[in-house]
Amino acid sequence: MSSRLFSTFKIGHLELENRIVIAPMCQYSAVEGSMTDWHKMHLGSLALSGASLLIIEATGVVPEGRISHGCVGLYSDENEAAISRSLKFIRGISPIKVGIQLGHAGRKASACRPWDGQGAQSREQGGWQTVAPSAIALAPGWPSPDALDRAGMDAIRNAFVDSVRRAARIGLDLIEFHSTHGYLISEFLSPLANKRTDEYGGSLENRMRYPLEVFAAMRAAWPAQQPLGAKITGSDFADGGITPEEAVIYVRALKAAGCDYVTVSGGGTVLDAKVPLGPGYQVPFAEKVKRETGITTGAVGLISDPHQAEKILVDGKADFIALARAMLFNPRWGCHAAVALGTEVRYAPQYARAQPKVWPPGANLGSLK
Ligand SMILES: Cc1cc2nc3c(=O)[nH]c(=O)nc-3n(C[C@H](O)[C@H](O)[C@H](O)COP(=O)(O)O)c2cc1C
């Protein structure tokens, strides 16, 4: 049986074996921004999932741009060497393509690791001063960020470029510009976090200006034949926030600046957002962005069932499916999806005997379908 999910496709010039992408997932397990053995285990396990592309977690372009002190960075030689080691490890076990999400956490930086508590870290716990477009705290109890001035904005833009150069040196296949979930770039885009009165605040054109400046600088530093995409906000799910219509305008501008794909996510800018959680809840935003911009589009958000993923693609609502939680829950998700959709996926030779088609006759595969 032919399956759309398991059909080949391209992001820019990058050829991919199927349309299953592993969404970036913070592991809060780095030391001074450098990946550890945990990342080898985590990424290595996901590399055997059957997905065609694995995107490394939100990676801070400066130490203060990390979400927590356990988040990965790409701002030092040590960080670069650690990612390089993990990549070498992955490439030794799987042909999966590997990208990285580069970002800055803005006013949501300096947070506790989830298992250490909720909210921001105090100074006594090692927290640091955050920055944002405007000096507005995320929510009561969160510290007020410093509003960025021109020099601060330039420094962060340059840091994005430095990280892009490091990613190119490491040999990563793709870069994703983190432009959602209420972190710095989406703080500039959202009227809920951006109250600036200069040319970077107010109209959508002004709010897009800094994100597009950073994107253009990254594009110029990343080889033209290698894909640079963005994870964007389809909706802030809050009154007065980013709307799907604004998302379309932003994506058109990104596309004109050389963006190869977008994954359409949302939320995270304010903590009282009303997110209509349910299967595929963000797919309508992906569909709209794809239809109105023609850019290669990924759908993400509570997509867990192979038939659900297949239908989103067959219905033309997205070009690929990005999965986070379902992949963590079942790091052989792609292998199971291939069985469910009656098709095949590549296995590591060491695991070839795991393929249900070579199990002995009479084996009970019912629960796998
Ligand atoms: C453990 C975990 C870590 C995450 N870290 C990131 C991240 O680093 N960058 C990002 O854009 N989204 C991150 N997300 C969000 C996911 O990439 C995804 O957009 C979201 O979970 C919805 O997809 P899902 O329903 O398949 O999990 C994370 C999600 C989880 C569960």
The ligand as a MOL file (V3000), in Angstrom:
LIG
                    3D

  0  0  0     0  0            999 V3000
M  V30 BEGIN CTAB
M  V30 COUNTS 31 33 0 0 0
M  V30 BEGIN ATOM
M  V30 1 C 9.7910 17.5030 26.4990 0
M  V30 2 C 9.4160 18.5710 25.4940 0
M  V30 3 C 10.3410 19.5400 25.1600 0
M  V30 4 C 10.0310 20.5060 24.1920 0
M  V30 5 N 10.9940 21.3860 23.7840 0
M  V30 6 C 10.7760 22.1630 22.6890 0
M  V30 7 C 11.8180 22.8860 22.0800 0
M  V30 8 O 12.9890 22.7970 22.4770 0
M  V30 9 N 11.5120 23.6690 21.0200 0
M  V30 10 C 10.2400 23.7510 20.5200 0
M  V30 11 O 10.0130 24.4680 19.5450 0
M  V30 12 N 9.2430 23.0480 21.0580 0
M  V30 13 C 9.4880 22.2420 22.1060 0
M  V30 14 N 8.4930 21.4530 22.5960 0
M  V30 15 C 7.1970 21.4740 21.9180 0
M  V30 16 C 7.1390 20.3960 20.8540 0
M  V30 17 O 8.1810 20.5170 19.9030 0
M  V30 18 C 5.7910 20.4160 20.1420 0
M  V30 19 O 5.6570 21.6220 19.4080 0
M  V30 20 C 4.6310 20.2550 21.1120 0
M  V30 21 O 4.9400 19.3620 22.1580 0
M  V30 22 C 3.3780 19.7560 20.4100 0
M  V30 23 O 3.6470 18.5470 19.7550 0
M  V30 24 P 3.2620 17.0900 20.3780 0
M  V30 25 O 1.7880 17.1170 20.6750 0
M  V30 26 O 3.6400 16.1140 19.2780 0
M  V30 27 O 4.0570 16.9080 21.6190 0
M  V30 28 C 8.7640 20.5150 23.5840 0
M  V30 29 C 7.8230 19.5570 23.9690 0
M  V30 30 C 8.1330 18.5800 24.8910 0
M  V30 31 C 7.1180 17.5250 25.2230 0
M  V30 END ATOM
M  V30 BEGIN BOND
M  V30 1 1 1 2
M  V30 2 1 2 3
M  V30 3 2 2 30
M  V30 4 2 3 4
M  V30 5 1 4 5
M  V30 6 1 4 28
M  V30 7 2 5 6
M  V30 8 1 6 7
M  V30 9 1 6 13
M  V30 10 2 7 8
M  V30 11 1 7 9
M  V30 12 1 9 10
M  V30 13 2 10 11
M  V30 14 1 10 12
M  V30 15 2 12 13
M  V30 16 1 13 14
M  V30 17 1 14 15
M  V30 18 1 14 28
M  V30 19 1 15 16
M  V30 20 1 16 17
M  V30 21 1 16 18
M  V30 22 1 18 19
M  V30 23 1 18 20
M  V30 24 1 20 21
M  V30 25 1 20 22
M  V30 26 1 22 23
M  V30 27 1 23 24
M  V30 28 2 24 25
M  V30 29 1 24 26
M  V30 30 1 24 27
M  V30 31 2 28 29
M  V30 32 1 29 30
M  V30 33 1 30 31
M  V30 END BOND
M  V30 END CTAB
M  END
